[in-house]
Amino acid sequence: MSKEWRAAVAAWAAANNIKTSVVSPNEEWISLTVPIKQANSLFAANFVNFLHSESGEIFTRTLSFSFPAELVGHVNTAHPM
């Protein structure tokens, strides 16, 4: 992960009106709050609701996504997607 990853993510999030918050003690994980329609557009994804057959819980996930060009080389993973 590049040293500039936080700045790259912060700039990209601000440009897309996305709220961020740090969610790990060492600040290596950032949480993004994004409406599904916007996430579909930004991540070239198709988020849908999945029903867990045993628990009955519904989870919103996608089967595939792509990082925006501005984040490539700065972000290694996304979870959950």
Secondary structure in CASP SS format (residue, H / E / C, confidence):
PFRMAT SS
TARGET T0000
AUTHOR 0000-0000-0000
METHOD secondary structure of the structure
MODEL  1
M C 1.00
S C 1.00
K C 1.00
E C 1.00
W H 1.00
R H 1.00
A H 1.00
A H 1.00
V H 1.00
A H 1.00
A H 1.00
W H 1.00
A H 1.00
A H 1.00
A H 1.00
N C 1.00
N C 1.00
I C 1.00
K E 1.00
T E 1.00
S E 1.00
V E 1.00
V C 1.00
S C 1.00
P C 1.00
N C 1.00
E C 1.00
E C 1.00
W C 1.00
I E 1.00
S E 1.00
L E 1.00
T E 1.00
V C 1.00
P C 1.00
I H 1.00
K H 1.00
Q H 1.00
A H 1.00
N H 1.00
S H 1.00
L H 1.00
F C 1.00
A C 1.00
A C 1.00
N C 1.00
F C 1.00
V E 1.00
N E 1.00
F E 1.00
L E 1.00
H C 1.00
S C 1.00
E C 1.00
S C 1.00
G C 1.00
E C 1.00
I E 1.00
F E 1.00
T E 1.00
R E 1.00
T C 1.00
L C 1.00
S C 1.00
F C 1.00
S C 1.00
F C 1.00
P C 1.00
A C 1.00
E C 1.00
L C 1.00
V C 1.00
G C 1.00
H C 1.00
V C 1.00
N C 1.00
T C 1.00
A C 1.00
H C 1.00
P C 1.00
M C 1.00
END
